[in-house]
């Protein structure tokens, strides 16, 4: 894969990222203005487990364009991270390859989250059979929605960290610069800990891990003839 960015052609806001931000922003504005119909919209387009009555195959794509209607920071952080790390990659790869990469990372994140939910649902089912939780609690677990671009964005960050492992960045509240490769490793560890220790944080930890893993694999394949050292 060609890894050179031609001088004078770097776009601060490349076309795919610009349109992704616009689409996500418009969808979020629709979410916060439609009121009582929000639940039905999320039931239709947010990602549900394949055992859920609300599951539809297209949700593996549409879920990444929905964000929490209760928090502006959810979409703000995702879109900022998309722009911050994705701009360099889109300039490097071109718009077509970048868009495919983004969507495939989001798809991989969704599949990973669905597999993690399969385990969680089996655990809740065992608890229900033992009389330790109510039918309502089991129903809520089986129908919990996943939404947000963070899985796809995590794939973008993983690709950035693989391609530019020694780039320095500031991640609050860490008071000193940290290399991208160590930031990726730290985030992955935190997501792994969060994923195995709790199912009720409202954060799709395994979607993040799945997106990052898919991103790394794709970039390694693309770079198989131009290997980079992750150190």
N, C-alpha and C positions, 0 to 999 in steps of 0.2 A: 504493500500500500504506500502510495506517495505520501510522505510526511512533511512536505515543505509547504509553507504558507508564502505565497509570492508577495514581495514588498509592495506596498501601496494598494493592495487589494483586500486588506483585512477590513471586514465590516463589523462595526461595534454591535449592531443589532441585525444579524443576518435574517434572511427572509423566513425560514422555517420557524426559528425561535420567535420572531415577531408575530407570526400568524398563530403559533401555539399559545402565546401569551394573550393575544386578542380573543381567541376562541375560548380559552379557559376563563378569561375575564367576563365575557358575555354570558357564558353558561352560569357562572357564579352570580352575576347580577340577576339572571332569570330565577335562580334558586331562591334568592332573598326577596324577590318581589311576587312570587306566585302564591305565597301564603299557604292555604289549606291543601293545595295540590302538591306540596313539596314531597310528602311521604310517598304518594303514588309515583311521582317522577323518580325518586330514588329507588323505589321498588322495581321500577322498569329498567333503569340505566346503571345503578350502582351494582357492584359485583356481589352476587350471592352464591353460597355453596350450592353445588349441583343437586343436593337433596332438598333444597328449599323450594317452596311453592312459587317463589318469586324469581327463580333462576331462568335466565335466557342466555344463549351462547354469545350474543353480541356484547354482553356485559364485560367480557374480557378486554374489550377495547374501550367501551364507553365509560367505564368506571374511572379511568384516569383523567377524564375531563370534568369530573364532578369534585367539589370540595365542600368542606363543612360550611353550612350556611350560618353557623353560630360563631365562627371565628374568622375574621379577615386575615389573621396571621397565618392560617393554614395555607391559603392560596398565595399570600404574599411571599412567604418563605420558599415555597416550591417554585414559583416563577422567578424569584431572584436567583435561586440556586441554578435553575435551568439556564438563565441568561449568563450567570457568572462562569459556569464551567462549560456550558454548551456552546457558547459563542466561538471559542477557540476551536472546538471540535468541528463545528459546521464549516468554519472557514478552512479547516484542514481537509475535511472529507468531501465537502460539497453538500448542497441541500438534499438531494435524493437519498444519498447514503445515510446522512444524518437522520432524516425522517424515518427511514426503515429501522435504523438502530434504535431510535427512541421508542417506536411502537413495539418492536420485538422485546425490548427490555421491559416495557409495561406489561406485555402479554406474559412474559416469564414470571414477572412479579406476581401477577394475578393467579397464575397456575400454582406457584409456590404457596401463596396464601391459602388457596383452596385446599391444597394437600394438608397444610397445617391445621386448617379448620376441621378436616376429616378426622384427625386424631383428637382434637378437642371435643368434637361432637360425640365420638365413641366413648370418651371419658365421662362426659355428661350423661350419656345414655346409661352407662354402668351405674352412675350415682343415682339416676332416676329409678332404675330397676331395683336398687338397694333401698329405695325410699328416703334417700338423703337430700334430694332436691325435688322441687315441684315440677309439674308439667309445664308451667309457664316459664320457668328458668330454662328448661330444655328447649322449648319453642324459641325463646329469645336467642339462645346460642346457635340453633340451626338456621336462624334467619338473620343473623347479624350481617349488615352490609359493609363492604369495603369500598372506599372511594378516595380519590386523590391521585396526584401525579408523582408522589414521592418514590414509588417503586421504580418508575421510569427514570426519574431524576437521579436516584441512587445509581442506576446503571450508567448515566451520563458522568456522574462523579467518579465512579470506578474506572471508566474509560479514560477520563482526564488524569487520574492518579497513575494509571498504568502507562499512559503515554508521556506524562510529565511528572515522574515520581518525586523528583527533588524540588518541585516548585514550592516556594514558601507561601504560607497563608496564615492569616489570623482567624482563629475560631474562638469566639467568646464562650465562656469567660476565661479561657486560657490566656494568660498575660504575655505570651511570647510566641514568635512565629513557629510554625510546625510544618514539616514537609507533607506534601499531599499523600504520599504512600502511608505515612504513619497516621494521618487523619483518617484515611480509609480503613486502616486496620482497627483503629480505635472505635470508629462508628460501627464497624461490623461486630466487634466484641460486645459493645453495648446493646446492639440489636439482638445478638444471640442470647445474652443474659436476659434481656427484657422478654424475648420470645418464649424462653423455657421456664421463666419464673412466674409469669402472670398472663392471664387471658382477658383481663378486664381493664387494661390501661387505655383502650381506645386507639392504640397505635399498632399498625400492621407491621410488626417487626419482621416477620418472615417474608412479607412482600419486599421490604427493603433488601433483605439478604438475597432473595431470588433475583431482584433486579440487578444488584451488584454482581452476582455470579454470572448471569447471562451476559452482562456488559463485558466482564473480563474475558469470558470465553470467546465472544465475538471478536474483540480486539486482538486477542491472541491468534485467532484464525486469520484475520486480515493481515496481521504482521508476521505470519509464519515465514516469510522470506526476508523479513527485516526485523529480526528479534531485538527486543529491548531488554535491558537488565533492570529488574525491579529493586535496585539498591543504589 
